């Protein structure tokens, strides 16, 4: 099962790098730092999308393999399951995309870059088509999943490309002048569409009850990991910009890198979340699969229905929330004192951990 999670994470990474690379190519040189990119990055990202999007298909093939054989199982999954049909379409689109990038000067021709963006958008649409949201809510699920995913990989993709492929921080203020607006718009779409997508599978009042099952645990961890990401976004998008405007010496690249790594942790939680059974009926899921191992660790006793779950904040949970706030402040203080980004990153992890322990310790 772990290989499926890793494949999902690498799929998100491939989409993000491809998106960031193409968007950056459309930005004038005066509005971005010096970035070393070549078409091999695009080629590897396209191959990554083809390969890593096959994980759910292979998982189904494993189920049918013993009874049907490898070839028949593959054909059965591709013909009979949406995820199989979506993957076959992904391969076709990606192959044409790969040929375009390989034989034509995509990086030298703006029209070809825009055509590449069209191929990318087609791949995003196919990815959304095979999602849980589409299977549950049909067209509304498809539309909101597309918006959500496109916003995420746009924000993360630009950060990854600028953070890891820039060789200097020239024109950084000019870069922030447009990227900050893009990031804010992406965040608005992410939060808005994310709330709607969550309601397709989980009633808001059942959010705490869902912690009893693996889906709810993954969702909680994902949401908590967003807090340090937002703190890094504040540091990079507002605080660093202000310091640069005041002519202070600031090297923004390490901080952009650490923000992108924090976002990859959110991707990892999303990869786990995407492979869990949606809690359309939490009690039925509990009956069929039992509680999450993490929930079982914190919950004293047995549980057969979420009606037994109560959330009461104790002294311990309050202390943990205070510790979380302290670690968040240290993240900011580390930037102010020009400490290593490693310090701030570790504080971000501790902030998330204390929040998680605070919530889980409140379960009775």
C-alpha positions, 0 to 999 in steps of 0.5 A, spaced: 500 500 500 505 504 501 507 504 494 501 507 492 501 513 496 508 514 494 506 514 487 500 519 488 505 523 491 510 523 485 504 524 481 502 530 484 510 532 484 510 531 476 504 535 475 506 541 479 513 541 476 510 541 469 505 546 471 510 551 474 515 550 468 510 552 463 507 558 467 514 561 468 516 560 461 510 565 459 513 570 464 518 576 462 525 575 464 524 582 467 519 579 472 522 573 475 529 571 477 534 567 473 532 560 472 535 554 469 530 550 465 530 545 459 525 541 456 528 534 459 524 537 466 518 537 462 519 530 458 521 527 465 514 530 468 510 527 462 513 521 463 512 521 471 504 523 470 504 517 465 507 512 470 505 514 477 498 515 474 498 507 473 498 506 481 490 505 482 490 501 475 495 496 478 492 496 485 486 493 481 490 489 477 492 485 483 485 484 485 483 480 479 490 477 477 490 471 480 483 469 477 484 472 470 491 472 469 495 479 468 493 481 461 486 479 462 486 483 468 489 489 465 484 489 459 478 488 464 480 494 469 481 499 463 475 497 460 470 496 466 473 501 471 473 509 470 480 509 473 482 504 468 479 508 462 482 515 465 489 512 465 489 509 458 486 516 456 492 519 460 497 515 456 494 517 449 494 525 451 501 524 455 504 521 449 502 526 444 505 531 449 511 528 449 512 528 442 510 535 442 516 537 447 521 532 444 521 535 436 519 542 437 522 548 440 517 549 446 521 553 450 523 558 444 516 559 441 510 562 446 505 559 441 508 552 443 508 553 450 501 555 450 499 549 446 503 545 451 499 548 457 493 546 453 495 539 453 497 540 461 490 542 462 487 536 458 491 531 463 488 535 469 481 534 466 482 527 466 485 526 473 479 530 475 474 525 471 477 519 475 477 522 482 472 520 488 469 527 487 467 526 480 464 518 482 460 521 488 457 528 485 458 527 478 459 534 474 459 538 480 465 534 483 468 534 477 468 541 476 470 543 483 476 537 483 479 540 477 479 547 480 482 545 486 487 541 483 489 546 478 490 551 483 494 547 488 499 545 482 499 552 480 501 555 486 506 549 488 509 548 481 511 556 481 514 555 488 518 549 486 521 551 480 523 558 482 525 555 489 529 549 486 531 552 479 533 559 480 541 561 480 540 567 483 534 572 486 535 578 481 528 581 480 525 578 486 521 584 488 518 584 481 517 576 481 513 577 488 509 583 485 505 578 481 506 571 484 503 574 491 497 575 487 497 569 484 498 565 490 492 569 494 487 567 488 490 560 488 489 560 496 482 562 495 480 557 490 483 552 494 479 553 500 473 555 497 473 548 492 476 544 498 470 546 503 465 544 497 469 537 496 469 535 503 462 536 503 461 531 498 463 526 502 463 528 509 457 532 513 461 538 516 458 536 523 461 529 522 468 532 521 470 530 528 467 523 528 471 522 522 477 522 526 475 515 528 477 512 521 483 512 516 480 518 512 478 522 517 485 522 520 488 523 513 484 529 512 485 532 519 493 531 518 492 534 511 489 540 514 493 541 520 499 541 515 497 547 512 498 552 518 506 552 517 505 552 510 501 559 511 506 561 516 512 560 510 507 563 505 507 570 510 514 570 511 516 569 503 510 573 500 509 579 505 515 579 510 521 578 505 518 583 500 517 588 506 525 587 508 527 587 500 523 594 499 527 597 505 533 594 502 535 589 507 539 583 505 535 577 505 536 571 501 529 568 499 531 562 496 532 558 502 525 560 505 522 558 498 525 551 498 522 550 505 515 552 503 515 548 497 518 542 502 512 543 507 507 543 501 510 536 499 508 534 506 501 536 504 501 532 498 503 526 502 497 527 506 493 528 500 496 522 497 494 518 503 487 521 503 486 519 496 486 512 497 482 512 503 474 510 503 470 516 503 466 516 509 459 516 506 457 513 512 462 513 518 458 508 522 458 503 516 465 504 515 467 503 522 463 496 522 466 494 516 473 496 517 474 498 524 477 504 527 484 507 524 490 505 528 492 512 530 485 513 533 485 507 536 492 509 540 489 515 543 482 512 544 481 509 551 476 503 550 472 500 544 468 504 539 462 501 534 459 508 533 461 515 532 455 517 537 460 514 543 465 520 541 465 526 545 470 532 544 472 535 550 478 540 551 482 538 557 488 541 561 493 537 557 490 539 550 490 546 552 497 546 554 499 542 547 495 548 543 499 553 547 505 549 545 503 549 538 502 557 538 509 558 541 512 553 535 509 558 530 512 564 533 519 561 533 518 560 526 517 567 525 522 569 530 527 564 526 526 568 520 527 575 523 534 572 526 536 570 520 537 563 523 537 556 518 531 554 515 532 548 518 530 551 525 523 554 522 522 547 518 522 543 525 518 548 529 513 547 523 513 540 524 512 541 532 507 546 531 503 541 527 504 535 532 502 539 538 496 541 534 494 534 532 496 531 539 491 537 542 485 535 538 487 527 539 487 528 547 481 531 547 477 525 545 473 521 550 
